[in-house]
Amino acid sequence: MSIDSSGVGAVLLIGLMMAIALATRLGGVFILSVTPISHRMKRFIDSMSSSVLIALVAPLLITGDMGTRLALLVAATLMLIARNSLLSIAGGVITAAGVRLL
């Protein structure tokens, strides 16, 4: 099956992706609401979010340019110092934008 990715097909594809994302999020909330969360399960959930973040950032560190690497370094440093993820993300974005501007 193939869907034309222009016009109405693009809207259909976006709607389908949105429905799948919503179903997985609501499904996860439902499953966790009926599952008892043990200490082991809590540790797994906490470490899983870090694993996803590392999986997204590691390729950028390897294949990115100097601006990307500098932005990641600033974001990591801010996270270690301030322990504030919003500040860390903002610092990384501002650094990347500044390097691109120059």
Backbone as CSV, one residue per row, in Angstrom:
resi,resn,N_x,N_y,N_z,CA_x,CA_y,CA_z,C_x,C_y,C_z
1,MET,0.843,-1.178,0.000,0.000,0.000,0.000,0.886,1.239,0.000
2,SER,0.510,2.202,-0.760,1.280,3.429,-0.802,0.326,4.622,-0.766
3,ILE,0.750,5.652,-0.046,-0.055,6.871,0.090,0.732,8.012,-0.528
4,ASP,0.067,8.776,-1.378,0.703,9.933,-1.992,1.063,10.943,-0.901
5,SER,2.312,11.357,-0.861,2.760,12.242,0.222,2.630,13.724,-0.124
6,SER,1.753,14.050,-1.046,1.490,15.460,-1.336,-0.011,15.696,-1.218
7,GLY,-0.372,16.893,-0.874,-1.784,17.241,-0.775,-2.488,16.541,0.373
8,VAL,-3.609,15.897,0.063,-4.423,15.225,1.071,-3.664,14.043,1.679
9,GLY,-2.824,13.402,0.917,-2.041,12.277,1.421,-1.130,12.691,2.568
10,ALA,-0.542,13.887,2.474,0.333,14.377,3.541,-0.459,14.603,4.816
11,VAL,-1.633,15.174,4.693,-2.487,15.400,5.861,-2.899,14.063,6.467
12,LEU,-3.218,13.089,5.627,-3.579,11.754,6.100,-2.415,11.103,6.846
13,LEU,-1.207,11.229,6.304,-0.029,10.656,6.963,0.244,11.324,8.309
14,ILE,0.123,12.630,8.371,0.334,13.345,9.631,-0.717,12.926,10.652
15,GLY,-1.958,12.815,10.222,-3.026,12.365,11.114,-2.793,10.951,11.611
16,LEU,-2.318,10.085,10.748,-2.015,8.699,11.133,-0.870,8.652,12.140
17,MET,0.188,9.426,11.902,1.307,9.467,12.850,0.862,10.045,14.191
18,MET,-0.004,11.057,14.157,-0.503,11.646,15.384,-1.339,10.631,16.174
19,ALA,-2.179,9.871,15.489,-3.014,8.865,16.153,-2.157,7.770,16.781
20,ILE,-1.113,7.349,16.075,-0.221,6.315,16.613,0.526,6.839,17.836
21,ALA,1.034,8.062,17.764,1.752,8.644,18.905,0.822,8.784,20.106
22,LEU,-0.405,9.242,19.878,-1.369,9.394,20.963,-1.730,8.037,21.568
23,ALA,-1.921,7.035,20.722,-2.266,5.696,21.215,-1.141,5.111,22.062
24,THR,0.100,5.300,21.648,1.203,4.752,22.442,1.350,5.486,23.768
25,ARG,1.148,6.784,23.766,1.246,7.535,25.027,0.114,7.169,25.981
26,LEU,-1.108,7.155,25.474,-2.239,6.791,26.328,-2.162,5.329,26.756
27,GLY,-1.686,4.478,25.854,-1.519,3.062,26.209,-0.509,2.887,27.326
28,GLY,0.585,3.632,27.274,1.586,3.560,28.330,1.042,4.038,29.665
29,VAL,0.274,5.117,29.642,-0.336,5.624,30.871,-1.315,4.594,31.425
30,PHE,-2.112,3.982,30.551,-3.071,2.974,31.003,-2.362,1.763,31.600
31,ILE,-1.342,1.275,30.909,-0.617,0.095,31.398,0.033,0.387,32.746
32,LEU,0.644,1.553,32.881,1.290,1.878,34.150,0.284,2.173,35.262
33,SER,-0.941,2.551,34.894,-1.941,2.808,35.937,-2.469,1.517,36.546
34,VAL,-2.392,0.408,35.833,-2.874,-0.870,36.366,-1.736,-1.795,36.782
35,THR,-0.498,-1.365,36.586,0.669,-2.177,36.948,1.273,-1.636,38.230
36,PRO,1.484,-2.506,39.218,2.160,-2.024,40.424,3.618,-1.678,40.097
37,ILE,4.063,-0.524,40.557,5.416,-0.079,40.242,6.329,-0.406,41.414
38,SER,7.187,-1.374,41.186,8.151,-1.762,42.210,9.377,-0.858,42.109
39,HIS,10.277,-1.006,43.060,11.520,-0.225,43.035,12.309,-0.529,41.761
40,ARG,12.325,-1.788,41.369,13.050,-2.202,40.158,12.437,-1.562,38.912
41,MET,11.092,-1.538,38.850,10.404,-0.928,37.712,10.674,0.575,37.668
42,LYS,10.673,1.239,38.806,10.956,2.673,38.861,12.368,2.960,38.361
43,ARG,13.342,2.153,38.759,14.719,2.336,38.275,14.795,2.157,36.770
44,PHE,14.054,1.171,36.235,14.036,0.936,34.792,13.475,2.147,34.055
45,ILE,12.357,2.682,34.537,11.728,3.839,33.884,12.650,5.050,33.931
46,ASP,13.291,5.276,35.073,14.206,6.413,35.200,15.399,6.287,34.258
47,SER,15.952,5.089,34.150,17.127,4.915,33.288,16.749,4.910,31.811
48,MET,15.511,4.524,31.491,15.088,4.488,30.096,15.068,5.884,29.487
49,SER,14.636,6.887,30.243,14.605,8.242,29.688,16.021,8.740,29.391
50,SER,16.973,8.393,30.233,18.365,8.768,29.974,18.903,8.047,28.749
51,SER,18.527,6.789,28.580,18.992,6.016,27.430,18.489,6.604,26.126
52,VAL,17.238,7.025,26.112,16.672,7.627,24.903,17.393,8.935,24.579
53,LEU,17.640,9.743,25.588,18.347,11.002,25.376,19.750,10.761,24.827
54,ILE,20.462,9.815,25.399,21.811,9.500,24.926,21.774,8.972,23.499
55,ALA,20.772,8.149,23.176,20.653,7.621,21.814,20.404,8.729,20.803
56,LEU,19.759,9.807,21.224,19.520,10.929,20.315,20.737,11.841,20.189
57,VAL,21.483,12.003,21.272,22.582,12.959,21.299,23.890,12.372,20.772
58,ALA,24.155,11.102,21.031,25.438,10.495,20.650,25.755,10.619,19.155
59,PRO,24.810,10.341,18.251,25.140,10.524,16.831,25.485,11.964,16.478
60,LEU,24.835,12.925,17.139,25.156,14.330,16.877,26.571,14.657,17.324
61,LEU,26.976,14.063,18.420,28.326,14.303,18.927,29.369,13.774,17.947
62,ILE,29.068,12.663,17.310,30.024,12.037,16.394,30.003,12.695,15.017
63,THR,28.812,12.940,14.489,28.716,13.429,13.105,28.499,14.932,12.990
64,GLY,28.232,15.600,14.116,27.939,17.031,14.061,29.170,17.875,13.817
65,ASP,28.941,19.106,13.451,30.043,20.036,13.248,30.472,20.637,14.590
66,MET,31.406,21.567,14.555,31.948,22.150,15.784,30.870,22.916,16.565
67,GLY,29.936,23.556,15.879,28.852,24.265,16.556,27.963,23.313,17.344
68,THR,27.671,22.172,16.758,26.855,21.168,17.434,27.575,20.635,18.662
69,ARG,28.839,20.336,18.497,29.610,19.805,19.628,29.737,20.836,20.751
70,LEU,29.940,22.086,20.390,30.036,23.134,21.403,28.700,23.311,22.133
71,ALA,27.594,23.253,21.388,26.268,23.369,22.003,26.014,22.209,22.958
72,LEU,26.409,20.994,22.577,26.251,19.840,23.466,27.123,19.984,24.710
73,LEU,28.323,20.502,24.541,29.218,20.700,25.681,28.637,21.728,26.659
74,VAL,28.114,22.827,26.131,27.511,23.855,26.984,26.291,23.290,27.708
75,ALA,25.444,22.551,26.985,24.246,21.980,27.600,24.621,20.988,28.702
76,ALA,25.606,20.139,28.446,26.032,19.165,29.458,26.637,19.857,30.674
77,THR,27.449,20.880,30.436,28.070,21.611,31.543,27.011,22.314,32.394
78,LEU,26.057,22.956,31.739,24.983,23.616,32.480,24.152,22.621,33.277
79,MET,23.929,21.449,32.713,23.156,20.439,33.431,23.901,19.960,34.663
80,LEU,25.216,19.775,34.538,26.004,19.326,35.694,26.081,20.399,36.783
81,ILE,26.156,21.653,36.377,26.292,22.741,37.353,24.933,23.112,37.958
82,ALA,23.945,23.390,37.106,22.675,23.934,37.581,21.629,22.868,37.904
83,ARG,21.765,21.680,37.339,20.772,20.611,37.517,19.368,21.069,37.098
84,ASN,19.333,21.844,36.016,18.071,22.367,35.509,18.021,22.077,34.012
85,SER,17.136,21.160,33.618,17.116,20.753,32.219,16.674,21.876,31.279
86,LEU,15.749,22.726,31.713,15.301,23.819,30.852,16.438,24.810,30.589
87,LEU,17.186,25.133,31.624,18.336,26.019,31.472,19.392,25.381,30.566
88,SER,19.596,24.090,30.736,20.570,23.368,29.926,20.191,23.388,28.444
89,ILE,18.939,23.102,28.159,18.465,23.105,26.776,18.570,24.512,26.181
90,ALA,18.151,25.507,26.948,18.219,26.890,26.460,19.660,27.296,26.167
91,GLY,20.578,26.923,27.056,21.991,27.239,26.826,22.531,26.585,25.575
92,GLY,22.150,25.336,25.352,22.596,24.631,24.145,22.044,25.258,22.878
93,VAL,20.769,25.615,22.905,20.139,26.221,21.728,20.744,27.594,21.441
94,ILE,20.946,28.376,22.481,21.539,29.709,22.301,22.964,29.593,21.771
95,THR,23.720,28.623,22.288,25.086,28.413,21.804,25.088,28.028,20.339
96,ALA,24.225,27.070,19.975,24.155,26.635,18.566,23.765,27.802,17.666
97,ALA,22.795,28.597,18.108,22.368,29.749,17.288,23.497,30.777,17.177
98,GLY,24.211,31.006,18.264,25.323,31.956,18.229,26.432,31.525,17.299
99,VAL,26.768,30.243,17.332,27.818,29.732,16.442,27.369,29.835,14.993
100,ARG,26.100,29.523,14.725,25.584,29.608,13.350,25.565,31.052,12.862
101,LEU,25.286,31.986,13.795,25.242,33.393,13.440,26.623,33.897,13.022
102,LEU,27.644,33.407,13.734,29.003,33.830,13.419,29.479,33.100,12.194
